[in-house]
Amino acid sequence: MRGRDTPDEAGAVFLDDPVGAMQLISAPPYSACVLLVDDDEVSRGVLAAFLKEEGIDVVEAADGMDALAAARRWHPVVIVLDLVMPRMNAWEFVTAYRREVADEAPIIVLSAMAREAERVAAETGAVEVLAKPVGLEHLVRVIRDYAGGRLEDEPGQRPEHARRRRLAGG
């Protein structure tokens, strides 16, 4: 097991979580990232893997509390957020994010409950609501549109492949 705050060969830094599993918490410099928040690990993993294949760096969080910590740490350019989650739902997250984090990343809400998601989006200023299951290519287009070019590679700023970064709870 790698020691606390010890970089690996690629420069990634790991910390022990409370149960002793290793989690990637930071990585070498990246141009920008998307924060992907969903309590369903399988759904989150599928979306993150597809975004990674599209060259988009992803920070993952399993709920609103972890997402708030991730937003403070990585300042994502776009946030993709599930509506219903434990500990802190989408409405609570967006309210706390707008109050506590100085960034103004566009927030895209994903949900199978369209009417409720539309209400949350209207009340919190989320920019888009996408129905689950979401088309992967459509999601990438929407993310890139709201990112406004900030997700494009910058020479020398990023390794050959994108990395998924995970936050506790995922």
NUFI-118598 format. One record per atom (N, C-alpha, C, O, CB): residue in three letters; z, y, x. Coordinates in pm, whole numbers, plus 50000, padded with zeros to 5 digits. Glycine has a CB too. Layout:
! NUFI-118598
ALAZYX;...
//
This chain:
! NUFI-118598
MET500004988250084;MET500005000050000;MET500005012450088;MET500775013450184;MET501215000049905;ARG499155021850055;ARG499005034150131;ARG500225042950109;ARG500805042850001;ARG497715041650091;GLY500625050450210;GLY501785059250199;GLY501515071350113;GLY500365074950086;GLY502235063650335;ARG502565077650070;ARG502475089549985;ARG501705100550056;ARG501945103550173;ARG503885094549946;ASP500765106649983;ASP499945117650033;ASP499105114050156;ASP498755122950234;ASP500815129350066;THR498785101350176;THR497965097350290;THR496515096250248;THR496195088350159;THR498465083950348;PRO495605103950309;PRO494185103050271;PRO493585089650310;PRO493955083750411;PRO493395114350338;ASP492645084750227;ASP491905072750264;ASP490705076850348;ASP490605088450388;ASP491455064850137;GLU489785067550376;GLU488645070150463;GLU487755081350410;GLU487155088650489;GLU487835057550479;ALA487655082750277;ALA486785092950217;ALA487515106250198;ALA486915115950154;ALA486265088050082;GLY488795106650233;GLY489565119050219;GLY490315120150088;GLY490945130450063;GLY488655130650232;ALA490275109850003;ALA491005110149877;ALA492495108349903;ALA492885101249995;ALA490485099249781;VAL493305114749823;VAL494755113949836;VAL495315106549717;VAL494925109049603;VAL495385128049848;PHE496235097149743;PHE496835089149638;PHE498335091549634;PHE498955094549736;PHE496535074249659;LEU498915090249516;LEU500355090349499;LEU500785078249419;LEU500005073049339;LEU500835103349431;ASP502005073849440;ASP502535062949358;ASP502895068449221;ASP503485079149210;ASP503765056349425;ASP502535060849116;ASP502985064748983;ASP504335058048958;ASP504785050249041;ASP501935060848872;PRO504995060948845;PRO506335055548821;PRO506425040448824;PRO507495035048854;PRO506825060348690;VAL505335033248794;VAL505405018748796;VAL504825012848923;VAL504685000648933;VAL504695013048675;GLY504465021249019;GLY504055016349149;GLY502555014449168;GLY502125010949277;GLY504725003749175;ALA501745016649065;ALA500295015449081;ALA499775028049148;ALA500345038849133;ALA499595013148944;MET498705026649221;MET498135038249289;MET497175045549196;MET496445039249119;MET497405033949419;GLN497165058849203;GLN496265066849123;GLN495585077149211;GLN496225083249297;GLN497015073649007;LEU494305079049189;LEU493575089249261;LEU493925102649199;LEU493685104749080;LEU492045086649257;ILE494485111849277;ILE494895124649221;ILE494085136349276;ILE494055146949215;ILE496345127049247;SER493445134649389;SER492575145149440;SER491535138649530;SER491695127249572;SER493375156049516;ALA490505145849557;ALA489415140349636;ALA488815151449719;ALA489195163049705;ALA488345133749545;PRO487875148049805;PRO487215158349885;PRO486585168849795;PRO486465166549675;PRO486155152049978;PRO486175180249849;PRO485675191249766;PRO484525187149673;PRO483615179949713;PRO485215202549854;TYR484595191749552;TYR483565189649451;TYR483155203149398;TYR483925212749404;TYR484065180449336;SER481935203949346;SER481465216749294;SER482145220149163;SER482535231649143;SER479955216449275;ALA482295210549073;ALA482895212948942;ALA483135199648874;ALA482605189348918;ALA481975222148854;CYS483935199748768;CYS484205187148698;CYS484335189448548;CYS484475200748501;CYS485485180748753;VAL484275178248476;VAL484505177848333;VAL485815170448312;VAL486045160048374;VAL483315170948256;LEU486665175748226;LEU487915168948188;LEU487605160848063;LEU487225166447960;LEU489105179048164;LEU487785147648072;LEU487515138347962;LEU488845132847912;LEU489565126147987;LEU486565126748007;VAL489175135647786;VAL490485132147732;VAL490305122947612;VAL489735126947511;VAL491275144847692;ASP490805110647625;ASP490745101047515;ASP491805090447540;ASP491915085347651;ASP489315094547503;ASP492585087247437;ASP493635077247455;ASP493085063047453;ASP493785053747494;ASP494685078647346;ASP491855061047408;ASP491225047947410;ASP490615045847549;ASP489595051747583;ASP490125046647298;GLU491255037347628;GLU490855035447767;GLU489425030347779;GLU488705034247871;GLU491805025947835;VAL489015021647688;VAL487665016147694;VAL486635027147665;VAL485675028747740;VAL487495004647593;SER486845034647559;SER485925045747527;SER485855055847640;SER484775060147680;SER486345052747397;ARG487025059547690;ARG487085069247800;ARG486355063847923;ARG485625071247990;ARG488555072547834;GLY486555051147953;GLY485905044948069;GLY484395044548056;GLY483685047148153;GLY486425031048089;VAL483895041247937;VAL482445040747914;VAL481845054747931;VAL480835056447999;VAL482135035147773;LEU482475064647867;LEU481965078347878;LEU482025083348022;LEU481065089348071;LEU482775087747788;ALA483145080848090;ALA483295085348229;ALA482255078748319;ALA481665085448404;ALA484705082348281;ALA482025065848301;ALA481045058748384;ALA479645064348362;ALA478885065848457;ALA481065043748353;PHE479305067348237;PHE477975072848208;PHE477835086748269;PHE476805089948329;PHE477725073348057;LEU478845095148253;LEU478795108548312;LEU478655107748463;LEU477925115548524;LEU480055116548274;LYS479375098348523;LYS479305096348668;LYS477875092548708;LYS477345097648807;LYS480295085348713;GLU477255083648632;GLU475875079748660;GLU474915091648649;GLU473875091848715;GLU475435068648564;GLU475285101348568;GLU474475113348551;GLU474805123948656;GLU474265135048652;GLU474675119148412;GLY475685120548751;GLY476025129748859;GLY477095139848824;GLY477215150148891;GLY474815136848902;ILE477865137148721;ILE478915146448678;ILE480265141048722;ILE480605129548694;ILE478885148548523;ASP481035149248792;ASP482385145448832;ASP483295146248710;ASP483205155648631;ASP482915154648946;VAL484155136348694;VAL484995135148576;VAL486455133648616;VAL486795125748704;VAL484555123248491;VAL487315141248550;VAL488765139248557;VAL489145133348423;VAL488805138848319;VAL489555152748588;GLU489865122148424;GLU490245115348301;GLU491705117548269;GLU492555118248359;GLU489945100448312;ALA491995118648140;ALA493365119348093;ALA493465111447963;ALA492515111147885;ALA493825134048072;ALA494615105147940;ALA494805096447824;ALA495375103547703;ALA495365098047593;ALA495695085047861;ASP495885115647721;ASP496425123047608;ASP496505137847644;ASP496195141747756;ASP497825117647568;GLY496935145847548;GLY496975160247568;GLY497925164847677;GLY497635174547747;GLY497355166647442;MET499045158047693;MET499995161847798;MET499375160147936;MET499455169048020;MET501295153447787;ASP498755148547959;ASP498095146148087;ASP496905155548105;ASP496615160048216;ASP497625131548098;ALA496215158547995;ALA495065167648002;ALA495495181748042;ALA494805188348119;ALA494335168047867;LEU496625186147992;LEU497125199448027;LEU497435200148177;LEU497095209948243;LEU498385202947944;ALA498065189748229;ALA498345189148374;ALA497045188848453;ALA496935195548556;ALA499205176648408;ALA496075181248407;ALA494785180448477;ALA494045193748473;ALA493445197748573;ALA493905169448415;ALA494085200648360;ALA493415213648349;ALA494015223748445;ALA493305231748505;ALA493495218948204;ARG495335223348460;ARG495995232348556;ARG495565229148699;ARG495375238248781;ARG497535231348543;ARG495425216448729;ARG495145212148866;ARG493675213748906;ARG493375218749015;ARG495545197748883;TRP492735209648818;TRP491335209048856;TRP490445219748793;TRP489285220948831;TRP490805195648821;HIS490945227348699;HIS490175238248637;HIS488765233748598;HIS487775238448654;HIS490075250248732;PRO488675224548502;PRO487355219248463;PRO486455230048404;PRO486935240048351;PRO487525207948362;VAL485155227948415;VAL484205237548357;VAL483925234448211;VAL483485243248138;VAL482905237448436;VAL484165222048168;VAL484045217848028;VAL485135207548001;VAL485465199548088;VAL482625212047997;ILE485695207847881;ILE486695197947839;ILE486125190347719;ILE485715196447620;ILE488065204747804;VAL486115177047729;VAL485685168347619;VAL486945161347570;VAL487605154247647;VAL484565157947664;LEU487275163347443;LEU488605160147392;LEU488555151847265;LEU487905155847168;LEU489385172847367;ASP489225140447265;ASP489385132447144;ASP490325139947049;ASP491205147247095;ASP489935118147176;LEU490145138246919;LEU490955145446821;LEU492365139946809;LEU493335147446816;LEU490275145046686;VAL492485126846791;VAL493785120646765;VAL494255113146889;VAL493605103846936;VAL493705111046643;MET495415117446941;MET495975111247062;MET497495111447053;MET498065119446980;MET495495118647190;PRO498165102547127;PRO499625102847129;PRO500155114547212;PRO499395120847286;PRO500175089547185;ARG501405117247200;ARG502155127547273;ARG501685141747244;ARG502525150347215;ARG502045125047420;MET500405144547250;MET499885157947222;MET498445156247173;MET497575152047248;MET499945167347349;ASN498205159647045;ASN496865157946989;ASN495945169447032;ASN496355178147108;ASN496925157046836;ALA494715169346982;ALA493735179347023;ALA494175193546986;ALA494085202547069;ALA492375176446959;TRP494655195546864;TRP495075208746821;TRP496205213946910;TRP496175225446954;TRP495515208546674;GLU497205205546936;GLU498325209447022;GLU497855212347165;GLU498315221847227;GLU499395198347022;PHE496925203847216;PHE496415206047351;PHE495695219447360;PHE495995227547449;PHE495465194747392;VAL494765221947269;VAL493965234247277;VAL494865246447266;VAL494675256247337;VAL492885234547167;THR495845245947177;THR496785257047162;THR497545259547293;THR497655270947338;THR497775254247047;ALA498065248747353;ALA498795250047480;ALA497875254447593;ALA498255262747675;ALA499485236747516;TYR496665248947598;TYR495695252447702;TYR495375267247697;TYR495385274047799;TYR494415244047688;ARG495085272247579;ARG494735286447564;ARG495915295547601;ARG495725306547652;ARG494275289347420;ARG497125290847574;ARG498335298747602;ARG498745297947748;ARG499165308047806;ARG499475294047513;GLU498645286147811;GLU499255283747942;GLU498285283548060;GLU498715285948173;GLU499965270947938;VAL497015280848037;VAL496065279748148;VAL495115291648140;VAL494555294448034;VAL495275266048142;ALA494935298448248;ALA494135310648248;ALA492635308048229;ALA491895317348195;ALA494355318248377;ASP492185295848249;ASP490765292548236;ASP490325292948091;ASP491135291947999;ASP490485278748296;GLU489045294548071;GLU488455294547937;GLU487335284347930;GLU486235287647886;GLU487935308647900;ALA487575272247971;ALA486545261847967;ALA486165259047821;ALA487045258247735;ALA487035248948037;PRO484875257447794;PRO484465253547659;PRO485055239847625;PRO485115231047711;PRO482925253247647;ILE485495238247501;ILE486115225747458;ILE485225219247353;ILE484865225447253;ILE487545228047402;ILE484875206647378;ILE484065198547288;ILE484995187947230;ILE485605180247304;ILE482825192047361;VAL485095187447097;VAL485965177847031;VAL485135165846985;VAL484085167446922;VAL486695184446910;LEU485605153747018;LEU484975141346973;LEU485865135146866;LEU487085134446882;LEU484755131347092;SER485255130646755;SER486065124346652;SER485225116646552;SER484075120246525;SER486885134646580;ALA485805106146498;ALA485195098946387;ALA485575105846256;ALA485005102646152;ALA485645084046385;MET486515115046260;MET486975122346141;MET486385136446143;MET487045146046182;MET488545122946135;ALA485135137446100;ALA484375149946113;ALA485035161746045;ALA485115172546105;ALA482995148046057;ARG485505160245924;ARG486095171545851;ARG487325176945923;ARG487465189045939;ARG486465167245707;GLU488205168145968;GLU489405172346041;GLU489035178746174;GLU489625188746214;GLU490345160346063;ALA488055172946243;ALA487615178446371;ALA487015192446354;ALA487255201246436;ALA486585169146437;GLU486245194446248;GLU485675207646220;GLU486795217846196;GLU486705229146243;GLU484725207146098;ARG487835213846124;ARG488965222746096;ARG489665226446226;ARG489965238146249;ARG489955216045999;VAL489945216546311;VAL490615219046439;VAL489745228246526;VAL490255237446589;VAL490905205746513;ALA488455225546529;ALA487555233846610;ALA487575248346562;ALA487635257646642;ALA486115228346605;ALA487535250046431;ALA487535263646376;ALA488855270846405;ALA488855282746436;ALA487295263246224;GLU489965263746397;GLU491275269846419;GLU491565272746565;GLU492345281746596;GLU492345260846364;THR490965265146655;THR491315266446797;THR490225272646883;THR490475276046999;THR491655253046852;GLY489055274246829;GLY487965279946908;GLY487215269746992;GLY486505273447085;GLY488505290446997;ALA487355256846959;ALA486535246847026;ALA485075250046996;ALA484755254346885;ALA486905232246980;VAL484185247947092;VAL482805252347078;VAL481905242447006;VAL480835246146957;VAL482245255147213;GLU482315229847000;GLU481435219546946;GLU482275207946895;GLU483345205046949;GLU480415214647053;VAL481785201346790;VAL482375189046740;VAL481265178546740;VAL480205180746682;VAL483005190846597;LEU481525167246805;LEU480565156246809;LEU481185144046743;LEU482345140746769;LEU480135153046954;ALA480415137346659;ALA480885125546588;ALA480915113446681;ALA480025111446763;ALA480005122646465;LYS481965105446665;LYS482045092646735;LYS481425082046645;LYS481615082646523;LYS483535089046771;PRO480705072546698;PRO480365071446840;PRO479305081746877;PRO478365084146801;PRO479865057246874;VAL479465087746991;VAL478565098447036;VAL477435092447119;VAL477635083247197;VAL479345109047119;GLY476235097847100;GLY475105093847184;GLY475325098947325;GLY475575110847345;GLY473765099247127;LEU475235090147423;LEU475575093947560;LEU474645104647616;LEU475115114147680;LEU475535081747649;GLU473345103247593;GLU472415113347643;GLU472675126947576;GLU472605137347641;GLU470955108947617;HIS472975126547446;HIS473285138947374;HIS474535145547431;HIS474575157647451;HIS473465136147223;LEU475565137547459;LEU476795142847517;LEU476515149747650;LEU477035160647676;LEU477825131547536;VAL475705143547735;VAL475365149547864;VAL474655162847844;VAL474975172647912;VAL474485139947947;ARG473695163347751;ARG472985175947724;ARG473945186847678;ARG473865198247724;ARG471885173847618;VAL474855183347587;VAL475805193247535;VAL476725198047647;VAL476965210047660;VAL476645187147419;ILE477235188947728;ILE478105192747840;ILE477355202147935;ILE477875212647973;ILE478595180147916;ARG476155198347974;ARG475375206748067;ARG475065220448006;ARG475105230548077;ARG474065199748105;ASP474765220847876;ASP474505233747810;ASP475725242847820;ASP475585254647855;ASP474135231547662;TYR476905237547790;TYR478105245847793;TYR478585248747935;TYR479265258747958;TYR479215239147715;ALA478225240248029;ALA478615242548169;ALA477795253848230;ALA478215259848329;ALA478455229748251;GLY476645256748175;GLY475845267848224;GLY475435266848369;GLY475425276948440;GLY476575280448203;GLY475105254948415;GLY474665253148553;GLY475785250848653;GLY475505248348770;GLY473885264848595;ARG477035251748610;ARG478155250248704;ARG478405235848746;ARG479215233548836;ARG479415255848642;LEU477725226148685;LEU477895212148724;LEU476825207648823;LEU476855196248870;LEU477855203248602;GLU475895216348855;GLU474805212648946;GLU475355211049087;GLU476285218149128;GLU473675223248944;ASP474775201649160;ASP475215199049297;ASP474985211249385;ASP473995218349372;ASP474475186849355;GLU475925213349473;GLU475785223449576;GLU475705215849708;GLU476605208049739;GLU476965233849575;PRO474655218049787;PRO474515210649913;PRO475775211349998;PRO476355221950019;PRO473325216049992;GLY476185199450046;GLY477335198850134;GLY478675199250062;GLY479715198450127;GLY477275209850231;GLN478665200449931;GLN479905201649856;GLN480365188649795;GLN481475188049741;GLN479755211849749;ARG479565178249801;ARG479885166349724;ARG479385153949795;ARG478315154249856;ARG479295167349585;PRO480115143149789;PRO479655130849851;PRO478425125349780;PRO478015130549677;PRO480775120449851;GLU477835114849836;GLU476625108949781;GLU476765104949635;GLU475795105749560;GLU476235096849863;HIS477935100849593;HIS478135096549455;HIS479305104249394;HIS480215108649464;HIS478395081249448;ALA479255105649265;ALA480375112049195;ALA481535102149190;ALA481335090049193;ALA479965116549051;ARG482735107549182;ARG483925099049171;ARG484625102049041;ARG484665113548997;ARG484875101149291;ARG485175091848981;ARG486035093848865;ARG487425096448917;ARG487905089449006;ARG486005081648768;ARG488065106348863;ARG489445109148899;ARG490305106348778;ARG489985110648667;ARG489625123948949;ARG491385099148796;ARG492235095148685;ARG493585101748696;ARG494115104048804;ARG492385079948680;LEU494125104848579;LEU495445110648572;LEU496365100348509;LEU495895091248442;LEU495435123948492;ALA497645101648528;ALA498615092148474;ALA498345089448328;ALA497895098248255;ALA500035097248492;GLY498635077348286;GLY498465073548147;GLY497145066848122;GLY496925061748012;GLY498595085548060;GLY496255066648217;GLY494925060948194;GLY494755048948270;GLY493695042648264;GLY493845070348226;
//
